Amino acid sequence: PEGCPWDRAQTHQTLRPYLIEEAYEVLEVLDQIHTSKDLKNEKIRQDFREELGDLLMQVLLHSQMTSDEGVFDFFDVAQGLNDKLIRRHPHVFGDVKAENAESALKHWEKKKAEEKAAGLGTTSVKDTSVLSGLPKALPALQRSARLIEKVTKVGFQWSDWKGPLEKVDEELKELKAELDPSSELALSEPTRKKIEWELGDLLFSLCNVAYLAKINPEDALRTTLERFEKRFRHVERRLTENGKKPENSTLEEMDQYWDEAKRTEKEKN
């Protein structure tokens, strides 16, 4: 009757980190799913189902807490989603035609804009900017991709590769101008701030290149991190075989095993 003491002690704020954590655990499984064949792997299938359940649990917890306060419950959440899906799919539930996925997305965005103009949705203050509705708490690379997507839809984008690539070169030159190759790695605070600014510009320009290439920059970096981790673990293993650790090895020694890991990757692919 009293339920779980830990559950009862939670608030919407204390649950925040768990919501993020569970979402990323779902992404970790998704990184292993490249085709429908991967879902035939028993471990992947079980992990996927379990992590989706854990993520759903967060929705249930928040909904139950609001239900306890007499605000809304999980069924209201589901009904709201149901109503939104019907409103934003006039090409499914109405007479509008959508010949392809791009056309269907345009109908969705049009309905979404109409809802905002009518004051519907979660925002109390009407915001008509094309950038509205984008969570500021998104990971920076993911938010960059969504910002670029939104402005591209209203024509704020280059028409070929020349502009985006020149922008990357421009931002890289500006970053290099702030870094003296011959100086020590230690930087003054004003210099660090300038570098942070230029580095941000360069990263955003690269995100635009990724968008135009139809590549998610967040996924691209996550894949690189995975490769880096595998290669460095290989370096650690090879050093251990020789009775050494990274901290008492030279950079040249570690580079040798790093290159070895890269060669092994190429042979497998």
C-alpha positions in Angstrom: 0.0 0.0 0.0 2.8 2.5 0.8 4.9 1.5 -2.3 8.6 1.9 -2.6 10.3 4.4 -0.1 12.9 5.4 -2.8 10.1 6.1 -5.3 8.1 8.2 -2.8 11.2 10.3 -2.0 11.8 11.4 -5.7 10.8 14.7 -7.3 10.8 15.7 -10.9 14.1 17.4 -10.4 15.8 14.4 -8.7 14.8 12.2 -11.6 16.4 14.4 -14.2 19.7 12.6 -14.4 18.0 9.2 -14.7 16.0 10.4 -17.7 19.2 11.4 -19.5 21.0 8.2 -18.5 18.3 5.9 -19.6 18.0 7.7 -23.0 21.7 7.2 -23.6 21.6 3.6 -22.6 19.0 3.1 -25.4 21.4 4.9 -27.8 24.2 2.5 -26.7 22.1 -0.4 -27.9 21.0 1.4 -31.1 24.7 1.8 -31.9 24.8 -2.0 -32.3 21.7 -2.1 -34.7 22.7 -1.4 -38.3 20.2 -3.7 -40.1 17.2 -5.8 -39.2 19.5 -8.8 -39.0 21.1 -7.4 -35.9 17.8 -7.7 -34.1 18.0 -11.5 -34.5 20.9 -11.4 -32.0 19.4 -12.6 -28.8 21.5 -10.3 -26.5 20.9 -7.2 -28.6 17.2 -8.0 -28.8 16.9 -8.4 -25.0 19.0 -5.3 -24.2 16.9 -3.2 -26.6 13.7 -4.3 -25.0 15.0 -3.8 -21.5 16.4 -0.3 -22.2 13.3 0.9 -23.9 11.4 -0.3 -20.8 13.7 1.6 -18.5 13.2 4.7 -20.6 9.4 4.2 -20.5 9.7 3.8 -16.7 10.9 7.4 -16.5 7.8 8.6 -18.3 5.6 6.5 -16.0 7.3 7.9 -12.9 6.8 11.5 -13.9 3.3 10.9 -15.0 2.4 9.1 -11.7 3.9 12.1 -9.7 1.7 14.6 -11.6 -1.3 12.2 -11.1 -0.7 12.2 -7.4 -0.9 16.1 -7.6 -4.1 15.9 -9.5 -2.6 17.5 -12.6 -2.6 14.8 -15.3 -1.8 11.1 -15.5 -0.1 8.7 -18.0 -3.3 8.2 -19.9 -3.5 12.0 -20.5 0.0 12.0 -21.8 -0.9 9.1 -24.2 -4.1 10.9 -25.3 -2.2 14.1 -25.9 0.3 12.3 -28.1 -2.5 10.5 -30.0 -4.3 13.8 -30.7 -1.0 15.4 -31.9 -0.2 12.5 -34.2 -3.7 12.8 -35.8 -3.4 16.6 -36.2 0.0 16.5 -37.7 -0.8 13.7 -40.2 -3.5 15.2 -42.4 -2.0 13.1 -45.2 -3.0 10.0 -43.2 -6.1 11.0 -41.3 -7.3 13.7 -43.7 -7.6 14.5 -47.4 -4.1 15.9 -47.9 -1.7 13.9 -50.2 1.9 13.1 -49.4 3.8 11.4 -52.2 7.1 10.8 -50.2 8.7 11.2 -46.9 9.9 14.8 -47.6 6.3 15.8 -48.4 5.0 14.2 -45.3 7.5 16.1 -43.2 6.4 19.4 -44.7 2.8 18.7 -43.7 4.0 17.9 -40.2 6.0 21.1 -39.9 3.1 23.1 -41.4 0.7 21.8 -38.8 3.3 22.3 -36.1 3.7 26.0 -37.1 -0.1 26.4 -37.2 -0.3 25.0 -33.6 2.3 27.5 -32.4 0.6 30.4 -34.1 -2.7 29.4 -32.4 -0.9 29.2 -29.0 -1.1 25.5 -28.7 1.7 23.4 -27.3 3.9 23.7 -24.2 5.2 27.3 -24.6 3.3 29.9 -22.6 4.8 32.8 -24.5 4.1 32.7 -28.3 7.4 32.3 -30.2 7.1 32.5 -33.9 10.9 32.1 -34.7 11.8 29.2 -36.9 14.2 28.2 -34.1 11.5 27.9 -31.4 10.8 24.6 -29.8 14.4 23.4 -29.8 15.5 22.3 -26.3 18.5 24.2 -25.1 19.6 21.2 -23.0 20.2 19.0 -26.1 23.9 17.8 -26.6 25.7 20.6 -28.5 26.4 18.6 -31.6 22.8 17.4 -31.8 21.4 20.9 -31.2 23.7 22.2 -33.9 22.3 19.7 -36.4 18.7 20.6 -35.5 19.5 24.4 -35.7 21.0 24.0 -39.2 18.1 21.8 -40.3 15.6 24.5 -39.2 17.4 27.4 -40.9 18.0 25.4 -44.1 14.3 24.9 -44.5 13.8 28.6 -44.8 16.6 29.0 -47.3 19.5 30.0 -45.0 22.0 27.6 -46.6 24.6 27.3 -49.4 23.5 25.7 -52.7 26.7 23.7 -53.2 29.8 22.4 -51.4 32.0 25.4 -52.2 30.6 27.7 -49.5 30.5 25.2 -46.6 34.0 23.9 -47.2 35.5 27.4 -47.6 33.8 28.3 -44.3 35.6 25.3 -42.6 38.9 26.5 -44.0 38.2 30.1 -42.9 37.4 29.0 -39.3 40.4 26.7 -39.1 42.7 29.6 -40.2 41.2 31.8 -37.5 41.7 29.1 -34.9 45.3 28.6 -36.0 45.9 32.4 -35.8 45.1 32.2 -32.1 47.5 29.2 -31.5 51.3 29.7 -31.7 52.7 26.3 -32.6 56.1 27.1 -31.0 54.6 28.2 -27.7 53.9 26.2 -24.5 50.6 24.4 -24.1 49.7 26.6 -21.1 47.5 29.5 -22.3 46.4 32.7 -20.7 42.7 33.1 -19.8 42.0 35.8 -22.5 43.7 33.5 -25.2 41.7 30.5 -24.0 38.5 32.5 -24.4 39.4 33.5 -28.0 40.3 29.9 -28.8 37.1 28.6 -27.3 35.2 31.1 -29.6 37.1 30.0 -32.7 36.9 26.3 -31.9 33.1 26.7 -31.5 32.8 28.3 -34.9 34.9 25.6 -36.5 32.8 22.8 -34.9 29.6 24.5 -36.0 30.9 24.8 -39.6 31.8 21.1 -39.5 28.3 20.3 -38.3 26.9 22.1 -41.4 29.1 20.0 -43.6 27.8 16.9 -41.8 24.2 18.1 -42.3 24.6 18.6 -46.0 26.2 15.1 -46.3 23.2 13.7 -44.4 25.4 12.6 -41.5 24.5 13.1 -37.9 27.5 14.8 -36.3 26.7 13.3 -32.9 26.7 9.8 -34.4 29.9 10.6 -36.3 31.8 11.6 -33.2 30.3 8.7 -31.2 31.7 6.3 -33.8 35.1 8.0 -33.6 35.1 7.7 -29.8 34.3 4.0 -30.1 37.2 3.5 -32.6 39.5 5.5 -30.3 38.6 3.4 -27.3 39.2 0.2 -29.1 42.6 1.3 -30.4 43.7 2.6 -27.1 42.7 -0.6 -25.3 44.8 -2.4 -27.9 47.7 -0.1 -27.0 47.2 -1.0 -23.3 47.1 -4.7 -24.0 50.3 -4.7 -26.1 52.1 -2.7 -23.5 51.0 -5.1 -20.8 52.4 -8.0 -22.8 55.7 -6.2 -22.6 55.4 -5.6 -18.9 54.7 -1.8 -19.3 51.9 0.7 -18.7 51.0 3.8 -20.7 52.3 6.1 -17.9 55.8 4.7 -18.1 55.9 4.3 -21.9 57.1 6.8 -24.5 54.7 8.4 -27.0 56.6 6.6 -29.8 56.0 3.2 -28.2 52.3 3.9 -27.9 52.1 5.3 -31.4 53.6 2.0 -32.7 50.8 -0.1 -31.2 48.2 2.5 -32.2 49.2 2.1 -35.8 49.1 -1.6 -35.3 45.5 -1.4 -34.1 44.6 0.7 -37.2 46.2 -1.9 -39.5 44.2 -4.6 -37.8 41.0 -2.6 -38.4 41.7 -2.2 -42.1 42.4 -5.9 -42.5 39.1 -6.8 -40.8 37.2 -4.4 -43.1 
